[in-house]
């Protein structure tokens, strides 16, 4: 999972700054989960079984 830090140098504060930060954080979270699903989907069924995950579990990652 990626770490996300946002330091404002342009003076984004208040509601707009928080909304932009929240939007960027949601995108980062979505992208991390997408990359995780892609990496797990590339594994064989036996490799998935070794780590205790079934192929159907991949769709539950949201």
VMD Tcl script that builds the backbone (N, CA, C; Angstrom):
set m [mol new atoms 186]
animate dup $m
set s [atomselect $m all]
$s set {name element resname resid chain x y z} {
  {N N UNK 1 A 0.839 -1.163 0.000}
  {CA C UNK 1 A 0.000 0.000 0.000}
  {C C UNK 1 A 0.888 1.230 0.000}
  {N N UNK 2 A 0.549 2.197 -0.782}
  {CA C UNK 2 A 1.361 3.393 -0.909}
  {C C UNK 2 A 1.048 4.386 0.206}
  {N N UNK 3 A 2.071 5.096 0.588}
  {CA C UNK 3 A 1.885 6.172 1.561}
  {C C UNK 3 A 1.586 7.440 0.789}
  {N N UNK 4 A 0.699 8.236 1.305}
  {CA C UNK 4 A 0.328 9.462 0.617}
  {C C UNK 4 A 0.484 10.632 1.572}
  {N N UNK 5 A 1.302 11.569 1.163}
  {CA C UNK 5 A 1.460 12.788 1.949}
  {C C UNK 5 A 1.198 13.969 1.034}
  {N N UNK 6 A 0.513 14.934 1.568}
  {CA C UNK 6 A 0.212 16.127 0.786}
  {C C UNK 6 A 0.622 17.339 1.599}
  {N N UNK 7 A 1.550 18.091 1.053}
  {CA C UNK 7 A 1.972 19.321 1.700}
  {C C UNK 7 A 1.600 20.468 0.769}
  {N N UNK 8 A 0.797 21.348 1.263}
  {CA C UNK 8 A 0.316 22.454 0.452}
  {C C UNK 8 A 1.312 23.601 0.464}
  {N N UNK 9 A 1.746 23.987 -0.724}
  {CA C UNK 9 A 2.608 25.156 -0.841}
  {C C UNK 9 A 1.896 26.288 -1.560}
  {N N UNK 10 A 0.710 25.998 -2.079}
  {CA C UNK 10 A -0.024 27.016 -2.812}
  {C C UNK 10 A -1.110 27.660 -1.970}
  {N N UNK 11 A -1.252 27.244 -0.744}
  {CA C UNK 11 A -2.240 27.844 0.135}
  {C C UNK 11 A -3.607 27.210 0.050}
  {N N UNK 12 A -3.724 25.986 -0.502}
  {CA C UNK 12 A -5.006 25.302 -0.504}
  {C C UNK 12 A -5.370 24.958 0.927}
  {N N UNK 13 A -6.324 25.632 1.433}
  {CA C UNK 13 A -6.781 25.337 2.785}
  {C C UNK 13 A -8.292 25.333 2.774}
  {N N UNK 14 A -8.831 24.931 3.862}
  {CA C UNK 14 A -10.282 24.951 3.977}
  {C C UNK 14 A -10.930 23.815 3.230}
  {N N UNK 15 A -12.164 24.036 2.847}
  {CA C UNK 15 A -12.983 22.987 2.249}
  {C C UNK 15 A -12.457 22.528 0.905}
  {N N UNK 16 A -12.003 23.440 0.072}
  {CA C UNK 16 A -11.522 23.054 -1.259}
  {C C UNK 16 A -10.250 22.222 -1.143}
  {N N UNK 17 A -9.337 22.636 -0.308}
  {CA C UNK 17 A -8.102 21.887 -0.112}
  {C C UNK 17 A -8.349 20.498 0.427}
  {N N UNK 18 A -9.269 20.400 1.373}
  {CA C UNK 18 A -9.602 19.095 1.936}
  {C C UNK 18 A -10.301 18.218 0.897}
  {N N UNK 19 A -11.144 18.815 0.073}
  {CA C UNK 19 A -11.836 18.050 -0.968}
  {C C UNK 19 A -10.827 17.521 -1.986}
  {N N UNK 20 A -9.871 18.336 -2.368}
  {CA C UNK 20 A -8.851 17.893 -3.323}
  {C C UNK 20 A -7.997 16.792 -2.698}
  {N N UNK 21 A -7.599 16.968 -1.461}
  {CA C UNK 21 A -6.804 15.944 -0.770}
  {C C UNK 21 A -7.572 14.632 -0.669}
  {N N UNK 22 A -8.851 14.709 -0.342}
  {CA C UNK 22 A -9.674 13.502 -0.229}
  {C C UNK 22 A -9.812 12.817 -1.583}
  {N N UNK 23 A -9.972 13.589 -2.630}
  {CA C UNK 23 A -10.096 13.032 -3.976}
  {C C UNK 23 A -8.811 12.324 -4.394}
  {N N UNK 24 A -7.691 12.952 -4.148}
  {CA C UNK 24 A -6.400 12.346 -4.490}
  {C C UNK 24 A -6.177 11.085 -3.659}
  {N N UNK 25 A -6.521 11.119 -2.386}
  {CA C UNK 25 A -6.356 9.945 -1.527}
  {C C UNK 25 A -7.231 8.782 -2.005}
  {N N UNK 26 A -8.451 9.081 -2.437}
  {CA C UNK 26 A -9.327 8.026 -2.965}
  {C C UNK 26 A -8.757 7.427 -4.232}
  {N N UNK 27 A -8.194 8.261 -5.098}
  {CA C UNK 27 A -7.577 7.759 -6.321}
  {C C UNK 27 A -6.389 6.861 -6.000}
  {N N UNK 28 A -5.543 7.274 -5.064}
  {CA C UNK 28 A -4.373 6.477 -4.676}
  {C C UNK 28 A -4.833 5.133 -4.118}
  {N N UNK 29 A -5.862 5.129 -3.283}
  {CA C UNK 29 A -6.392 3.895 -2.712}
  {C C UNK 29 A -6.937 2.983 -3.812}
  {N N UNK 30 A -7.709 3.546 -4.745}
  {CA C UNK 30 A -8.256 2.773 -5.859}
  {C C UNK 30 A -7.137 2.160 -6.687}
  {N N UNK 31 A -6.100 2.934 -6.967}
  {CA C UNK 31 A -5.002 2.446 -7.796}
  {C C UNK 31 A -4.226 1.338 -7.084}
  {N N UNK 32 A -4.018 1.455 -5.779}
  {CA C UNK 32 A -3.347 0.401 -5.020}
  {C C UNK 32 A -4.129 -0.911 -5.113}
  {N N UNK 33 A -5.427 -0.830 -4.950}
  {CA C UNK 33 A -6.257 -2.030 -5.018}
  {C C UNK 33 A -6.266 -2.618 -6.425}
  {N N UNK 34 A -6.286 -1.770 -7.436}
  {CA C UNK 34 A -6.244 -2.232 -8.829}
  {C C UNK 34 A -4.945 -2.974 -9.097}
  {N N UNK 35 A -3.833 -2.413 -8.627}
  {CA C UNK 35 A -2.534 -3.060 -8.837}
  {C C UNK 35 A -2.438 -4.383 -8.072}
  {N N UNK 36 A -3.030 -4.436 -6.886}
  {CA C UNK 36 A -3.041 -5.674 -6.107}
  {C C UNK 36 A -3.832 -6.754 -6.832}
  {N N UNK 37 A -5.034 -6.400 -7.326}
  {CA C UNK 37 A -5.845 -7.365 -8.069}
  {C C UNK 37 A -5.108 -7.871 -9.302}
  {N N UNK 38 A -4.440 -6.972 -10.018}
  {CA C UNK 38 A -3.701 -7.351 -11.223}
  {C C UNK 38 A -2.563 -8.309 -10.888}
  {N N UNK 39 A -1.830 -8.003 -9.823}
  {CA C UNK 39 A -0.712 -8.866 -9.429}
  {C C UNK 39 A -1.210 -10.243 -9.005}
  {N N UNK 40 A -2.279 -10.282 -8.218}
  {CA C UNK 40 A -2.811 -11.566 -7.774}
  {C C UNK 40 A -3.409 -12.356 -8.937}
  {N N UNK 41 A -4.027 -11.675 -9.874}
  {CA C UNK 41 A -4.627 -12.361 -11.020}
  {C C UNK 41 A -3.566 -13.018 -11.896}
  {N N UNK 42 A -2.340 -12.527 -11.848}
  {CA C UNK 42 A -1.284 -13.109 -12.668}
  {C C UNK 42 A -0.718 -14.392 -12.058}
  {N N UNK 43 A -1.079 -14.696 -10.805}
  {CA C UNK 43 A -0.606 -15.909 -10.153}
  {C C UNK 43 A -1.436 -17.110 -10.602}
  {N N UNK 44 A -0.830 -18.276 -10.531}
  {CA C UNK 44 A -1.563 -19.503 -10.856}
  {C C UNK 44 A -2.504 -19.852 -9.708}
  {N N UNK 45 A -3.436 -20.761 -9.978}
  {CA C UNK 45 A -4.365 -21.194 -8.932}
  {C C UNK 45 A -3.622 -21.842 -7.772}
  {N N UNK 46 A -2.566 -22.569 -8.068}
  {CA C UNK 46 A -1.790 -23.209 -7.010}
  {C C UNK 46 A -1.084 -22.162 -6.145}
  {N N UNK 47 A -0.530 -21.127 -6.766}
  {CA C UNK 47 A 0.129 -20.066 -5.998}
  {C C UNK 47 A -0.879 -19.321 -5.128}
  {N N UNK 48 A -2.056 -19.080 -5.678}
  {CA C UNK 48 A -3.102 -18.430 -4.884}
  {C C UNK 48 A -3.504 -19.305 -3.706}
  {N N UNK 49 A -3.605 -20.614 -3.943}
  {CA C UNK 49 A -3.955 -21.543 -2.868}
  {C C UNK 49 A -2.879 -21.542 -1.782}
  {N N UNK 50 A -1.621 -21.402 -2.171}
  {CA C UNK 50 A -0.528 -21.365 -1.198}
  {C C UNK 50 A -0.655 -20.191 -0.234}
  {N N UNK 51 A -1.194 -19.080 -0.705}
  {CA C UNK 51 A -1.340 -17.910 0.170}
  {C C UNK 51 A -2.749 -17.801 0.756}
  {N N UNK 52 A -3.590 -18.799 0.460}
  {CA C UNK 52 A -4.916 -18.846 1.063}
  {C C UNK 52 A -5.946 -17.957 0.403}
  {N N UNK 53 A -5.787 -17.727 -0.889}
  {CA C UNK 53 A -6.722 -16.874 -1.632}
  {C C UNK 53 A -7.252 -17.668 -2.818}
  {N N UNK 54 A -8.541 -17.586 -3.067}
  {CA C UNK 54 A -9.096 -18.225 -4.261}
  {C C UNK 54 A -9.286 -17.155 -5.334}
  {N N UNK 55 A -9.412 -17.594 -6.560}
  {CA C UNK 55 A -9.564 -16.655 -7.669}
  {C C UNK 55 A -10.831 -15.819 -7.490}
  {N N UNK 56 A -11.872 -16.405 -6.906}
  {CA C UNK 56 A -13.104 -15.653 -6.695}
  {C C UNK 56 A -12.935 -14.562 -5.641}
  {N N UNK 57 A -11.953 -14.714 -4.751}
  {CA C UNK 57 A -11.688 -13.683 -3.744}
  {C C UNK 57 A -11.160 -12.396 -4.363}
  {N N UNK 58 A -10.587 -12.497 -5.535}
  {CA C UNK 58 A -10.023 -11.308 -6.179}
  {C C UNK 58 A -11.093 -10.263 -6.474}
  {N N UNK 59 A -12.305 -10.739 -6.755}
  {CA C UNK 59 A -13.382 -9.812 -7.070}
  {C C UNK 59 A -13.915 -9.098 -5.830}
  {N N UNK 60 A -13.591 -9.638 -4.667}
  {CA C UNK 60 A -14.050 -9.023 -3.416}
  {C C UNK 60 A -13.156 -7.869 -2.971}
  {N N UNK 61 A -11.999 -7.727 -3.597}
  {CA C UNK 61 A -11.092 -6.622 -3.248}
  {C C UNK 61 A -11.679 -5.350 -3.828}
  {N N UNK 62 A -12.123 -4.472 -2.956}
  {CA C UNK 62 A -12.735 -3.211 -3.421}
  {C C UNK 62 A -12.085 -2.051 -2.786}
}
mol reanalyze $m
mol bondsrecalc $m
mol representation Tube
mol addrep $m
